[in-house]
């Protein structure tokens, strides 16, 4: 994970919290355990900090470290703009987890994304079936061509 402070100061470093795992990220009820406050030696508690990352569907999330506010967005830039706007300061820290996580607070981001998740899952499932069918057809043609 990298920590960046937007504005005049920039900090980049790995986050050493080892409790962040895919099993927790896939279950929003348990995801709050991965949102631990940063060590005061890394970042002063007076600086607002936000986790910026992707959920299991690939949408961008922004969630403050304290768990008070967060949102779902189509674009990374929208998640970053939300963090800056909500912090109402010249700078805020942004933490980019390397693994996906789920929003465990009310969505204050793009309200339409909640409605896009199900159709997107259905479309991706259809796409995967089409790709699998195409592979099967190609294999059958290759097998038949070898026999000729």
C-alpha positions as CSV (number, residue, x, y, z in Angstrom):
1,X,0.0,0.0,0.0
2,X,1.2,3.5,-0.7
3,X,0.3,6.6,1.3
4,X,0.2,9.9,-0.5
5,X,-0.7,13.3,0.8
6,X,-2.3,15.4,-1.9
7,X,-1.5,19.1,-1.7
8,X,1.9,20.5,-0.8
9,X,3.2,17.4,0.9
10,X,3.6,14.0,-0.6
11,X,4.4,10.8,1.4
12,X,4.8,7.4,-0.3
13,X,5.5,4.3,1.8
14,X,4.2,0.7,2.3
15,X,1.5,0.3,4.8
16,X,2.6,-2.4,7.3
17,X,-0.8,-3.6,8.4
18,X,-0.8,-7.4,7.7
19,X,-4.5,-8.0,8.5
20,X,-5.7,-7.0,5.1
21,X,-6.7,-10.2,3.2
22,X,-9.0,-11.1,0.3
23,X,-11.3,-13.0,2.6
24,X,-12.0,-9.9,4.6
25,X,-12.2,-7.8,1.4
26,X,-14.9,-10.0,0.0
27,X,-17.1,-9.7,3.1
28,X,-18.1,-6.1,3.8
29,X,-19.2,-7.1,7.3
30,X,-15.6,-8.0,8.2
31,X,-13.9,-5.3,6.1
32,X,-13.8,-2.7,8.8
33,X,-11.0,-4.7,10.5
34,X,-8.7,-3.9,7.6
35,X,-9.3,-0.1,7.9
36,X,-7.0,0.5,10.8
37,X,-5.8,4.0,11.7
38,X,-2.3,4.8,10.6
39,X,0.5,4.8,13.1
40,X,1.0,8.4,14.4
41,X,4.6,8.0,13.6
42,X,3.6,7.6,9.9
43,X,0.9,10.3,9.6
44,X,-0.3,12.9,12.1
45,X,-3.9,12.1,13.2
46,X,-5.0,15.7,12.4
47,X,-4.5,15.0,8.7
48,X,-7.6,13.4,7.1
49,X,-6.8,10.1,5.5
50,X,-8.8,8.1,2.9
51,X,-8.5,4.6,1.5
52,X,-8.8,4.7,-2.3
53,X,-9.1,1.4,-4.1
54,X,-11.3,-0.9,-6.1
55,X,-14.1,-3.2,-5.0
56,X,-14.8,-6.8,-6.3
57,X,-16.7,-5.4,-9.3
58,X,-13.9,-3.0,-10.2
59,X,-15.5,0.2,-9.1
60,X,-13.4,2.8,-7.3
61,X,-14.0,3.4,-3.6
62,X,-13.0,6.2,-1.3
63,X,-13.4,5.7,2.5
64,X,-12.0,7.7,5.3
65,X,-9.8,6.0,7.9
66,X,-12.3,6.8,10.7
67,X,-15.2,5.0,8.9
68,X,-17.4,8.1,8.9
69,X,-17.9,8.6,5.2
70,X,-17.2,6.9,1.9
71,X,-18.4,6.5,-1.7
72,X,-18.4,4.4,-4.8
73,X,-17.2,5.9,-8.1
74,X,-16.7,5.0,-11.8
75,X,-13.3,6.7,-12.0
76,X,-10.2,6.9,-9.7
77,X,-10.1,10.7,-10.2
78,X,-13.7,10.9,-8.9
79,X,-12.7,9.0,-5.7
80,X,-9.7,11.3,-5.2
81,X,-11.8,14.4,-5.8
82,X,-14.4,13.1,-3.2
83,X,-11.6,12.6,-0.6
84,X,-10.3,16.2,-1.2
85,X,-13.8,17.7,-1.1
86,X,-14.9,15.8,2.0
87,X,-11.6,16.6,3.9
88,X,-12.2,20.4,3.2
89,X,-8.5,21.0,3.5
90,X,-5.6,21.8,1.3
91,X,-4.3,18.3,1.7
92,X,-5.4,14.8,2.7
93,X,-3.6,11.5,2.9
94,X,-4.6,8.8,0.4
95,X,-3.9,5.2,1.0
96,X,-4.0,2.8,-2.0
97,X,-4.4,-0.8,-0.8
98,X,-2.9,-3.3,-3.1
99,X,-5.9,-5.6,-2.6
100,X,-9.6,-5.0,-3.3
101,X,-12.0,-4.0,-0.5
102,X,-15.7,-3.3,-0.1
103,X,-17.4,-0.2,1.1
104,X,-18.6,-0.7,4.6
105,X,-20.3,2.7,5.1
106,X,-23.2,4.4,3.4
107,X,-22.4,5.3,-0.2
108,X,-22.0,9.1,-0.6
109,X,-20.5,8.7,-4.0
110,X,-22.2,8.0,-7.3
111,X,-25.7,6.8,-6.5
112,X,-26.1,5.1,-9.9
113,X,-23.3,2.6,-9.4
114,X,-25.4,0.6,-7.0
115,X,-27.8,0.0,-9.8
116,X,-25.0,-0.8,-12.3
117,X,-23.5,-3.6,-10.3
118,X,-26.1,-6.3,-11.1
119,X,-26.3,-5.6,-14.9
120,X,-22.5,-5.5,-15.0
121,X,-22.2,-8.9,-13.3
122,X,-24.8,-10.3,-15.8
123,X,-23.0,-8.8,-18.7
124,X,-19.6,-10.2,-17.6
125,X,-21.1,-13.6,-17.0
126,X,-22.5,-13.6,-20.6
127,X,-19.1,-12.4,-21.9
128,X,-17.3,-15.2,-20.1
129,X,-19.8,-17.8,-21.5
130,X,-19.3,-16.4,-25.0
131,X,-15.5,-16.6,-24.6
132,X,-15.7,-20.2,-23.4
133,X,-18.0,-21.1,-26.3
134,X,-15.6,-19.5,-28.8
135,X,-12.7,-21.4,-27.3
136,X,-14.6,-24.6,-27.7
137,X,-15.4,-23.9,-31.3
138,X,-11.8,-23.0,-32.1
139,X,-10.5,-26.2,-30.4
140,X,-13.1,-28.2,-32.4
141,X,-11.9,-26.6,-35.7
142,X,-8.3,-27.2,-34.8
143,X,-9.0,-30.8,-33.9
144,X,-10.9,-31.3,-37.1
145,X,-8.1,-29.6,-39.2
146,X,-5.5,-32.0,-37.7
147,X,-7.6,-35.0,-38.8
148,X,-7.7,-33.8,-42.5
